């Protein structure tokens, strides 16, 4: 593990449930798909990723490891939808006494093509105290300011490709923050379900699909992971002896506990915004209703009681409302209710299938699975007042299980294409569609982590 990563240098994650099958996620039904998306009209900031030279003549890194910084950084900046990476040749930035310097006049001809330039150094070297380790010096220059915009030094006692990628992610997040005032998502994680032998296990990977780590390993069905607000634990549905229980697992220690004891149905659990309770759909017999359990006292409150199937609760970020799926109108639709279960009102009316709502971290949008004639199951979004609705994905696909990035701009989801379910990200405007899963079979139920505390 890195002991210290960020130092200012210049100041500067097969379910079958009888009775509610019509409300199950579309990705559990096999069809082929193709995806298209519209491009965002946001004016992006042109940026030139010049290159990252060795810290010293013998950088202590292979050329492949050294090249990781620029390639990861370019991907992060492009994925952010804030920057547009300029197609310019590599170039060297300047340092003086371990500090960034303004770019030389010989590079001035490229200033007209970019707003920001970034460069740096990577390698194994010594700090001012003589400690040897992996060093990334990163700089950025804005010609509009005619000065070095920012600079950072990242340091690790260990030298691995994973740490090099993390340093690049940190620098990408720093640049996003400098120009938007918002945290970047390059260091977030995604939990998901993957097939492992005859079971379904939970995994966690970097937001761009790299370094997947297996979380559970019991050979059973472990489904629908959700992150705690503090990013330390996952809750999920564990299928055992034909019954379902909701579990909590600490990621650092592997410690597990049963939060909701086994019944015929315990699914679609989600945390309240304060992390003190979880809300979930459960049924002893017959239809499912939505319940809430307080994690310390384990007191349970029933929020819905209707002769219908209610499930998939999702909280508004202010904790005042929940969106959920119900077929109380005859077909699955999205409804909203107050936090205590009162004042239920229907949100979606277009189409005969709308399910799996996810409320955005900014509170302005709800993304959900919608069935579109002649296209199948897609992702749509709608404002909480129902006035603004937009289809996000297009084509003959089965898109499912949307989960918001903590910045409220991006969405991760599963999609079946050519008989395989894989993971994709896209913006809420339908731009930047990208397949992020790199390996594995039947990947589903992604859940995007919160920002690091």
Secondary structure, 3 states (H helix, E strand, C coil): CCCCCEEECCCCCCCCCCCCHHHCCHHHCCCCCCCECCCCCCCCEEEEEEEEEECCCCCCCCHHHHHHHHHHHHHHHHHCCCEEECCCCCCCCEEECCEEECCCHHHHHHHHHCCEEEEEEEEEEECCCCCEEEEEEEEEEECCCCEEEEEEEEEECCCCHHHHHHHHHHHHHHHHHHHHCCCCCCCCEEEEEEEECCEEEEEEEECCCCCCEECCCCCCEEEEEEECCCCCEEEEEEEECCEEEEEEEECCCCCEEEEEEEECEEEEEEECCCCCEEEEEEECCCCCEEEEEECCCCCEEECCCCCCCEEEEEECCCCCEEEEEECCCCCCEEEEEECCCCCCEECCCCCCCEEEEEECCCCCCEEEEEEECCCEEEEEEECCCCCCEEECCECCCEEEEEEECCCCCEEEEEEEECCEEEEEEEECCCCCCEECCCCCCCCEEEEECCCCC
